[in-house]
Amino acid sequence: MPVSHHLLLCATPSKALCCPDPAIGAASWAALKRLVRELGLEDPARPRGIVLRTKADCLRVCAEGPVLLIWPEGVVYGGVTPERIERIVREHVIGGRIVGEWVVQRYQLQVQPTA
């Protein structure tokens, strides 16, 4: 089963360094789960592949939380509220357009050649 994106949300960390209000983090996680389901992004028959979602304890971006990391692009969004989740999923994950004003960091995946 192909995967189009993996969304990792650091919303309820055990040490609240980045997300001082756990209620916002919990609401953002609930919104992400609901939206992925409602939009059919978990459907194995989705032509572009499924969207995975993971609640993470720490993504090592200790500011502007909750934070959402989206692979394969390596884009980290900060200040992720339930309202922002909706726009990010619709514009970035479905539409392919990064929501630049909320990006706090970018990573590049380094793929090692196999022998």
Number of C-alpha atoms within 10 A of each C-alpha: 8 12 16 17 19 18 22 21 27 28 31 25 20 10 10 17 14 22 23 17 13 16 12 19 25 18 16 27 26 12 18 25 14 12 17 19 13 10 12 13 22 16 13 14 12 15 10 13 16 20 22 17 17 15 18 17 15 20 16 10 19 14 15 16 26 29 31 29 24 23 19 14 17 16 22 22 27 23 22 26 20 19 12 18 19 18 12 24 22 16 14 17 20 15 10 12 12 16 15 11 8 17 16 16 13 13 13 10 10 6 6 6 5 4 3
